[in-house]
Amino acid sequence: MQYTFICPLEGCHESILVDAENDTQALDAMVKQAKSHLTSVHPELHKTDDEIRVDIQPKMVKAV
């Protein structure tokens, strides 16, 4: 399955798309990509993996 998440930060809206077998795997993969995204696009933000996970989980969508 494919899952997507759109960066909610003002003016960004970059999409993260991952292939995963379930929600847990998708969330883990998205956290890794989001960490890279934050480092390169939003270097002023410093979040832990758990904080990123909390941000992503409710907004993560299964792509149809």
N, C-alpha and C positions, 0 to 999 in steps of 0.2 A: 504494500500500500504506500501511497505517497501522502506526506503530511506537509503542511505549509504554515509559516508564521511570518507576519509582516511586522517589521520593526516599528513600534509605536512612537518613537521619539520624533519630536516636531521637525518637520521638513525632511525626514529620511524615507520611510516607507519601503526600505529594501526588503525583499522577500527571501526567506530561507526555505528551501525545499529539500526534503530528505525522503529516501525510500527506507521503510522499516516494516517489520513483521507485526509490530504491535505498538501501543501508545508509549510504553516504557522505553523501548528501543528508539522510537522517534524522538522522545524528549531528550534522551542521552545524546543523540546525534545533533539535535538542535542546540543543546547547551554548548557543545564543542564549536559549532559554527558561529554561534552568537558571541562566544568569547573572542574569537578571531575578528568578528565584525566590530565589536566594541573597541578592541585594540586599534584597529586600523581606521575606523570611521568616527568613533566617539571616544578618543583617548582620555578625555577629561573624566569619564565615568569609570569607576573601579568597583566592580561587583563580584561577589563570590559565586561559585557554581550554584549554591542553594538559592541565592537571590535571583540569579538568571532563571533558574528552574521555576521559581514562583512567578516570575514575569511571563514566562512562555506558556506554561501549562494551561491556564484558562483561555488563552487566545490561539492555541494550536488547533488546526483544522485538518481533518482528513480530506485530501483532495479527491474529487470524484473523477 
